[in-house]
Amino acid sequence: MKLTFWGAAQTVTGSLHMLEYSGRRVLLDCGLFQGRRAEARRFNREFPAEPATIDAVLLSHAHIDHSGLLPRLHAEGFRGPVYATAATADLCAAMLPDSAHIQEKDAEWVNRRERRRGDRAIVPLYTGADAEAVLERFEPVDYDRPFRPLPGLEVIYRDAGHILGSATMVLTVEEGGRTVKLGFTGDVGRDERPILRDPQPMDDCDYLICESTYGGEVHDPPQRAKERLAQVVGDTARRGGKVVIPAFAVGRTQEIVYRLDQLTHDGRLPPIPVFVDSPLAVNVTDVFRRHPECYDTDLKRYMESDDDPFGFARLTYIRDVEDSKRLNGSRLPMVIISASGMAEAGRILHHLRNTIEDPRNTVMMVGYCAPHTLGRRIIERRPEVKIFGQPHALRAEVEVMNSYSAHADEPELLRFVGHLDSGRLRKIFLVHGDPDRQIALTDALEQAGYRHVHRPERGETVEL
């Protein structure tokens, strides 16, 4: 049996790996590569095998860098099942059509620009029809219940605690009288974060594909984020400014809204309005409300006194584009939460363009941003950044809060891997991390006694 690493190999984005055994092919995730336009355009049109020859997809969770190539896979001929938890399936039903809309609009924008140069028009990576078609292939599965997607393959999902519906998985693969257990972390969440349960231990395995996003780093405790959020909102409001938060529509937006709900309930916020300006985030929040089975005990207890942790009096969810534009015309203090989290697309670009040059305002970065994204440039506090191709001076305050990350830090990853039988684990493959983060985590794992740690390159195939 063979394992080919295709996406998220020595980079964070575009999770996609292929298992081959007994003439069958299974993808672990099918994620969109996000980064430089030319590189993304090439990577997102390549697969490790002809899509029509892929028998099934095992999806860890709904984030676009893990699920966002599914419509393209279907458009190229894939007709197998996509296995995911029920919550992940519901999130993808909102997110994949939204991603298709972005692909179509992005192609329109590029073609308008290139037409002036006489270049050939490009076509979108996929369309809304492709997204709707692949959603018909989804097969919901439960946590903790083994299922058999193909002959010779049994899979069990455990709660990864990363976002709603996220899962780790262990694959039991039978071939030629041999049985091999392959673990895949997807993205590992953090202990004691609000809303979701803590990550559940995986079953023991022979090989492990492990994320490494925050190798070598330690996050602030989640409770500290709540205190800092109250302080930043208060300080910015006293300056007469806006707090603009680029936040992923899934997970990060709901967590921040929940924290703002708590702070409002406790009387710790100034009386300023809060806006969630993202149609996708509005739809995703509705999905969160439909899946209380994923909530942790703290949220369930909190809901005994507040039955809607994602809504409060001064909070407004915005769908209409005209309402979004009116926020930019206002000079009153407010909090604006808008997608995308890496500030690469969506309404957040308009809000940043209108606020980033005013020192009264604060841009709060609450998650990982890949290299070459606008979000990364803001985190690096570049004196000037480009938005819609135009330079803007970065004069607003920049607050970077890694405690909001939904990814485990290095100590949390070591604890997670530490639940596995080290005597059985033959090799760990590090994926979903920049090279320096992977090197740091490799060192930490080796110090913990794991001697066989490998950092595969894109396109590398190994025998199991």
C-alpha positions as CSV (number, residue, x, y, z in Angstrom):
1,M,0.0,0.0,0.0
2,K,1.2,3.5,-0.9
3,L,0.7,7.0,0.5
4,T,1.2,10.1,-1.6
5,F,1.4,13.5,-0.1
6,W,0.0,16.1,-2.4
7,G,-1.3,19.2,-0.5
8,A,-0.2,20.8,2.7
9,A,3.2,19.3,2.2
10,Q,5.8,21.6,3.8
11,T,3.1,24.3,3.7
12,V,-0.1,25.0,5.7
13,T,-2.7,25.2,3.0
14,G,-4.4,22.7,0.6
15,S,-4.6,19.5,2.6
16,L,-4.8,16.5,0.3
17,H,-3.2,13.0,0.6
18,M,-3.9,9.8,-1.3
19,L,-3.9,6.2,0.0
20,E,-3.6,3.4,-2.6
21,Y,-4.2,-0.3,-1.7
22,S,-5.5,-3.3,-3.6
23,G,-6.1,-1.2,-6.7
24,R,-8.2,1.3,-4.8
25,R,-7.6,5.0,-4.2
26,V,-8.8,7.1,-1.3
27,L,-8.2,10.8,-0.7
28,L,-7.7,12.1,2.8
29,D,-9.1,15.7,2.5
30,C,-9.4,17.6,-0.8
31,G,-8.5,21.2,0.1
32,L,-8.0,24.4,-1.7
33,F,-4.4,25.8,-1.9
34,Q,-4.4,29.4,-0.9
35,G,-1.5,31.7,-1.6
36,R,0.1,33.5,-4.5
37,R,-2.3,33.6,-7.4
38,A,-0.2,31.9,-10.1
39,E,1.0,29.2,-7.7
40,A,-2.6,28.6,-6.4
41,R,-4.0,28.5,-10.0
42,R,-1.5,25.7,-10.9
43,F,-1.7,23.6,-7.7
44,N,-5.5,23.7,-7.6
45,R,-5.7,22.3,-11.1
46,E,-3.5,19.3,-10.3
47,F,-4.5,16.0,-8.6
48,P,-2.3,13.0,-7.7
49,A,-4.4,10.8,-9.9
50,E,-7.2,11.1,-12.4
51,P,-10.3,12.1,-10.4
52,A,-12.4,9.5,-12.1
53,T,-10.1,6.8,-10.6
54,I,-10.6,8.1,-7.0
55,D,-13.0,5.7,-5.1
56,A,-13.8,7.8,-2.0
57,V,-12.9,10.9,0.0
58,L,-12.5,10.9,3.8
59,L,-13.0,14.5,4.9
60,S,-11.6,15.7,8.2
61,H,-13.5,19.0,8.4
62,A,-15.1,21.8,6.4
63,H,-12.4,24.5,6.3
64,I,-11.8,25.4,2.7
65,D,-8.2,24.5,2.8
66,H,-9.4,20.9,3.6
67,S,-12.6,20.7,1.5
68,G,-12.5,23.4,-1.1
69,L,-11.2,21.3,-4.0
70,L,-14.1,18.9,-3.9
71,P,-16.1,20.7,-6.6
72,R,-13.1,20.7,-8.9
73,L,-12.6,17.0,-8.2
74,H,-16.2,16.3,-9.2
75,A,-16.0,18.5,-12.3
76,E,-13.0,16.4,-13.4
77,G,-14.9,13.1,-13.1
78,F,-15.0,12.0,-9.4
79,R,-18.2,10.1,-8.7
80,G,-17.5,8.4,-5.4
81,P,-18.8,9.1,-1.9
82,V,-17.4,11.8,0.4
83,Y,-17.5,10.7,4.1
84,A,-17.8,13.4,6.8
85,T,-19.6,14.1,10.0
86,A,-23.1,15.5,9.8
87,A,-22.0,18.9,11.0
88,T,-19.2,19.0,8.4
89,A,-21.7,18.1,5.7
90,D,-24.0,20.9,6.8
91,L,-21.1,23.4,6.9
92,C,-19.9,22.4,3.4
93,A,-23.4,22.9,2.1
94,A,-22.9,26.6,3.0
95,M,-19.2,26.9,2.3
96,L,-18.7,25.2,-1.0
97,P,-21.3,27.2,-3.0
98,D,-19.8,30.4,-1.3
99,S,-16.3,29.3,-2.4
100,A,-17.6,28.7,-6.0
101,H,-19.1,32.3,-6.0
102,I,-15.7,33.6,-5.0
103,Q,-14.0,31.6,-7.8
104,E,-16.4,33.0,-10.3
105,K,-16.1,36.6,-9.2
106,D,-12.3,36.3,-9.0
107,A,-12.2,35.0,-12.6
108,E,-14.4,37.9,-13.7
109,W,-12.1,40.4,-12.0
110,V,-8.9,38.9,-13.5
111,N,-10.5,38.8,-16.9
112,R,-11.5,42.5,-16.8
113,R,-8.0,43.4,-15.8
114,E,-6.3,41.1,-18.3
115,R,-8.6,42.1,-21.2
116,R,-7.0,45.5,-21.1
117,R,-3.7,43.8,-21.8
118,G,-5.1,41.5,-24.5
119,D,-4.4,38.3,-22.5
120,R,-6.5,35.2,-22.9
121,A,-9.5,34.9,-20.5
122,I,-9.4,32.4,-17.6
123,V,-12.2,30.2,-16.4
124,P,-13.1,29.8,-12.8
125,L,-11.6,26.9,-10.9
126,Y,-15.2,25.6,-10.5
127,T,-18.8,26.9,-10.5
128,G,-21.8,26.9,-8.3
129,A,-23.2,24.0,-10.2
130,D,-20.0,22.0,-9.5
131,A,-20.4,22.7,-5.8
132,E,-24.0,21.7,-5.7
133,A,-23.2,18.5,-7.6
134,V,-20.5,17.3,-5.2
135,L,-22.7,18.0,-2.2
136,E,-24.9,15.2,-3.5
137,R,-21.9,12.8,-2.9
138,F,-21.7,13.4,0.9
139,E,-22.3,10.5,3.3
140,P,-22.7,11.6,6.9
141,V,-21.0,9.4,9.5
142,D,-21.0,9.5,13.3
143,Y,-18.1,9.9,15.7
144,D,-16.9,6.8,17.5
145,R,-18.7,4.3,15.1
146,P,-16.5,2.3,12.7
147,F,-17.7,2.3,9.1
148,R,-16.4,0.5,5.9
149,P,-16.3,2.9,2.9
150,L,-14.6,0.3,0.7
151,P,-13.7,-3.4,0.9
152,G,-10.6,-3.9,3.0
153,L,-10.9,-0.5,4.7
154,E,-12.5,0.4,8.0
155,V,-12.5,3.9,9.4
156,I,-13.3,5.5,12.8
157,Y,-13.7,9.2,13.4
158,R,-13.0,10.9,16.7
159,D,-13.8,14.5,17.7
160,A,-10.8,16.7,16.8
161,G,-12.1,19.7,18.7
162,H,-10.9,22.1,16.0
163,I,-14.1,23.4,14.5
164,L,-17.7,22.2,14.5
165,G,-17.8,18.6,13.2
166,S,-14.0,18.3,12.8
167,A,-12.6,14.8,13.1
168,T,-9.4,12.8,13.4
169,M,-9.4,9.4,11.8
170,V,-7.8,6.0,11.9
171,L,-7.9,3.8,8.8
172,T,-7.5,0.0,9.2
173,V,-6.3,-1.1,5.8
174,E,-6.1,-4.8,4.7
175,E,-4.0,-5.8,1.8
176,G,-2.4,-9.2,0.9
177,G,-3.0,-10.6,4.3
178,R,-1.4,-7.6,6.0
179,T,-3.3,-5.1,8.2
180,V,-2.0,-1.6,8.7
181,K,-3.5,1.2,10.8
182,L,-3.0,4.7,9.5
183,G,-3.9,7.8,11.6
184,F,-4.7,11.2,10.2
185,T,-5.1,14.1,12.6
186,G,-6.7,16.6,10.2
187,D,-6.4,19.7,12.3
188,V,-6.1,19.2,16.1
189,G,-8.0,21.6,18.3
190,R,-7.2,23.0,21.7
191,D,-8.2,22.0,25.2
192,E,-10.5,24.3,27.2
193,R,-11.6,26.4,24.2
194,P,-15.2,27.6,24.3
195,I,-18.1,26.1,22.4
196,L,-16.6,22.7,21.4
197,R,-15.5,19.6,23.2
198,D,-11.8,19.0,23.8
199,P,-10.0,16.9,21.2
200,Q,-10.6,13.2,21.8
201,P,-7.6,10.7,21.8
202,M,-7.1,8.7,18.6
203,D,-6.9,5.0,18.5
204,D,-3.3,3.5,18.3
205,C,-1.9,3.3,14.8
206,D,1.2,2.2,12.9
207,Y,1.7,5.4,10.9
208,L,0.5,8.9,11.7
209,I,-0.1,11.9,9.4
210,C,0.1,14.8,11.9
211,E,-0.5,18.5,11.4
212,S,2.3,20.9,12.5
213,T,0.9,24.4,12.1
214,Y,2.2,25.8,15.4
215,G,5.3,23.6,16.0
216,G,7.7,25.5,18.2
217,E,5.0,27.9,19.5
218,V,3.0,28.2,22.7
219,H,-0.4,30.0,22.6
220,D,-1.8,32.2,25.4
221,P,-4.4,30.5,27.5
222,P,-7.9,30.8,26.0
223,Q,-9.2,32.7,29.0
224,R,-6.6,35.4,28.5
225,A,-8.1,36.1,25.0
226,K,-11.4,37.0,26.6
227,E,-9.7,39.6,28.9
228,R,-7.7,41.0,26.1
229,L,-10.7,41.3,23.8
230,A,-12.5,43.4,26.4
231,Q,-9.5,45.6,26.8
232,V,-9.0,46.2,23.0
233,V,-12.6,46.9,22.4
234,G,-12.7,49.4,25.3
235,D,-9.5,51.2,24.4
236,T,-10.5,51.5,20.7
237,A,-14.0,52.8,21.6
238,R,-12.5,55.4,23.9
239,R,-10.3,56.6,20.9
240,G,-13.5,56.8,18.8
241,G,-12.3,54.1,16.5
242,K,-13.5,50.8,15.0
243,V,-12.2,47.3,15.8
244,V,-12.0,45.4,12.6
245,I,-11.6,41.6,12.9
246,P,-10.8,39.4,9.9
247,A,-12.2,36.1,11.0
248,F,-12.9,32.8,9.4
249,A,-16.6,32.3,8.9
250,V,-16.4,28.9,10.6
251,G,-15.4,28.6,14.2
252,R,-13.5,31.9,14.8
253,T,-16.5,34.1,14.2
254,Q,-18.7,32.1,16.4
255,E,-16.1,32.0,19.2
256,I,-15.6,35.8,19.1
257,V,-19.4,36.4,19.1
258,Y,-19.8,34.0,22.1
259,R,-17.0,35.9,24.0
260,L,-18.6,39.2,23.2
261,D,-22.0,37.8,24.3
262,Q,-20.4,36.8,27.7
263,L,-18.7,40.2,28.1
264,T,-22.0,42.0,27.3
265,H,-23.8,39.8,29.7
266,D,-21.2,40.7,32.4
267,G,-21.5,44.5,31.6
268,R,-17.8,44.7,30.6
269,L,-18.1,46.2,27.1
270,P,-18.8,49.8,26.1
271,P,-22.3,50.4,24.6
272,I,-21.1,50.1,21.0
273,P,-22.7,48.1,18.1
274,V,-21.2,44.8,16.9
275,F,-21.6,43.6,13.3
276,V,-21.0,40.2,11.8
277,D,-20.7,41.2,8.1
278,S,-20.5,38.0,6.2
279,P,-23.4,36.1,4.6
280,L,-21.4,32.9,4.9
281,A,-20.8,33.5,8.6
282,V,-24.6,34.1,9.1
283,N,-25.4,30.8,7.4
284,V,-22.6,29.0,9.4
285,T,-23.9,30.4,12.7
286,D,-27.3,28.8,11.9
287,V,-25.5,25.5,11.4
288,F,-23.8,25.9,14.8
289,R,-27.3,26.4,16.3
290,R,-28.4,23.1,14.7
291,H,-25.6,21.0,16.2
292,P,-25.7,21.3,20.0
293,E,-24.4,17.7,20.1
294,C,-21.0,19.2,19.4
295,Y,-21.1,21.7,22.3
296,D,-19.0,21.3,25.5
297,T,-20.5,21.2,28.9
298,D,-19.5,24.8,29.7
299,L,-21.6,26.1,26.8
300,K,-24.5,23.9,27.7
301,R,-24.4,25.3,31.2
302,Y,-24.2,28.9,30.0
303,M,-27.2,28.3,27.8
304,E,-29.3,27.6,30.9
305,S,-29.3,31.4,31.5
306,D,-28.7,32.6,27.9
307,D,-30.5,30.4,25.3
308,D,-28.7,32.1,22.3
309,P,-24.9,32.4,22.9
310,F,-24.5,33.7,19.3
311,G,-26.8,36.7,19.7
312,F,-27.2,39.7,22.0
313,A,-29.0,43.1,21.8
314,R,-26.2,45.1,20.2
315,L,-25.2,42.4,17.7
316,T,-26.4,42.6,14.1
317,Y,-25.8,40.0,11.4
318,I,-25.5,41.5,7.9
319,R,-26.3,39.8,4.6
320,D,-27.2,42.7,2.4
321,V,-24.3,44.4,0.6
322,E,-25.9,47.9,1.0
323,D,-26.0,47.4,4.7
324,S,-22.3,46.4,4.6
325,K,-21.4,49.6,2.7
326,R,-23.2,51.7,5.3
327,L,-20.8,50.5,7.9
328,N,-17.9,52.1,6.0
329,G,-19.7,55.4,5.9
330,S,-20.2,55.5,9.6
331,R,-17.5,57.2,11.8
332,L,-18.9,55.9,15.1
333,P,-17.1,53.3,17.2
334,M,-18.1,49.7,16.5
335,V,-16.8,46.2,16.1
336,I,-16.9,44.6,12.7
337,I,-16.2,40.9,12.2
338,S,-15.9,39.9,8.6
339,A,-14.5,37.1,6.4
340,S,-12.0,36.0,5.3
341,G,-9.6,35.3,8.1
342,M,-6.5,35.8,6.0
343,A,-8.0,39.0,4.5
344,E,-7.7,37.6,1.0
345,A,-11.2,38.0,-0.3
346,G,-14.7,39.1,0.7
347,R,-16.1,42.2,2.5
348,I,-13.3,42.4,4.9
349,L,-11.2,44.0,2.2
350,H,-13.6,46.9,2.0
351,H,-13.6,47.4,5.7
352,L,-9.8,47.3,5.9
353,R,-9.5,49.8,3.0
354,N,-11.7,52.2,4.9
355,T,-10.1,51.8,8.4
356,I,-6.4,50.8,8.1
357,E,-5.0,54.3,7.6
358,D,-6.7,55.7,10.8
359,P,-4.6,55.3,14.0
360,R,-7.8,55.4,16.1
361,N,-8.8,52.0,14.7
362,T,-7.6,48.5,15.6
363,V,-7.2,45.6,13.3
364,M,-7.4,42.4,15.4
365,M,-5.8,39.3,13.8
366,V,-7.2,36.2,15.4
367,G,-5.8,33.2,13.4
368,Y,-3.1,31.8,11.2
369,C,-2.4,33.7,7.9
370,A,-0.4,32.0,5.2
371,P,2.7,33.7,3.6
372,H,2.0,36.2,0.9
373,T,-1.5,37.0,2.2
374,L,-2.7,40.4,3.2
375,G,-3.4,39.1,6.7
376,R,0.3,38.0,7.0
377,R,1.5,41.4,5.9
378,I,-0.7,43.1,8.5
379,I,0.6,40.7,11.2
380,E,4.1,41.6,10.1
381,R,3.1,45.3,10.5
382,R,4.3,46.3,7.1
383,P,4.3,50.1,6.9
384,E,2.3,49.9,3.6
385,V,0.0,47.1,2.3
386,K,-1.9,46.8,-1.0
387,I,-5.7,46.4,-1.0
388,F,-7.5,45.9,-4.3
389,G,-4.1,46.6,-5.9
390,Q,-3.7,50.1,-4.3
391,P,-1.2,51.0,-1.6
392,H,-2.4,52.0,1.9
393,A,-0.4,53.1,4.9
394,L,-0.9,50.8,7.9
395,R,-1.5,53.3,10.6
396,A,-4.2,51.5,12.6
397,E,-3.2,49.6,15.7
398,V,-2.6,45.9,15.0
399,E,-3.5,43.3,17.7
400,V,-2.4,39.7,17.1
401,M,-4.1,37.2,19.4
402,N,-2.9,33.7,18.8
403,S,-4.9,32.5,21.8
404,Y,-7.9,32.4,19.5
405,S,-6.2,29.9,17.2
406,A,-8.2,26.7,16.7
407,H,-5.0,24.8,16.2
408,A,-3.1,23.0,19.0
409,D,0.3,24.6,19.8
410,E,3.4,22.5,20.3
411,P,2.8,21.3,23.9
412,E,-0.8,20.4,23.0
413,L,0.3,18.5,19.9
414,L,2.9,16.6,22.0
415,R,0.2,15.7,24.5
416,F,-2.1,14.6,21.7
417,V,0.5,12.4,20.1
418,G,1.5,11.2,23.5
419,H,-1.7,9.3,23.9
420,L,-0.5,6.9,21.1
421,D,1.5,3.7,21.8
422,S,5.0,4.9,20.9
423,G,6.2,1.3,20.6
424,R,3.7,0.6,17.9
425,L,4.0,3.9,16.0
426,R,6.6,3.3,13.2
427,K,6.6,6.7,11.6
428,I,5.1,10.2,11.9
429,F,4.6,12.3,8.8
430,L,4.4,16.0,9.5
431,V,2.1,18.0,7.2
432,H,0.1,21.2,7.3
433,G,3.0,23.4,8.5
434,D,5.6,25.8,7.2
435,P,9.1,24.3,7.1
436,D,10.4,26.2,10.2
437,R,7.4,25.0,12.2
438,Q,7.9,21.4,11.1
439,I,11.6,21.5,12.0
440,A,10.7,22.7,15.5
441,L,8.1,20.1,16.0
442,T,10.4,17.4,14.6
443,D,13.0,18.3,17.3
444,A,10.3,18.3,20.0
445,L,9.0,14.9,18.9
446,E,12.5,13.4,18.8
447,Q,13.2,14.7,22.2
448,A,10.0,13.0,23.4
449,G,11.3,9.7,22.0
450,Y,9.8,9.6,18.5
451,R,12.8,8.8,16.3
452,H,11.1,8.4,13.0
453,V,9.7,11.7,12.0
454,H,9.5,12.7,8.3
455,R,8.5,15.9,6.5
456,P,7.3,14.8,3.1
457,E,7.4,17.0,0.0
458,R,4.6,17.6,-2.5
459,G,4.2,14.6,-4.7
460,E,6.3,12.3,-2.5
461,T,5.1,8.7,-2.3
462,V,6.0,6.2,0.6
463,E,5.3,2.5,1.0
464,L,3.4,1.5,4.2
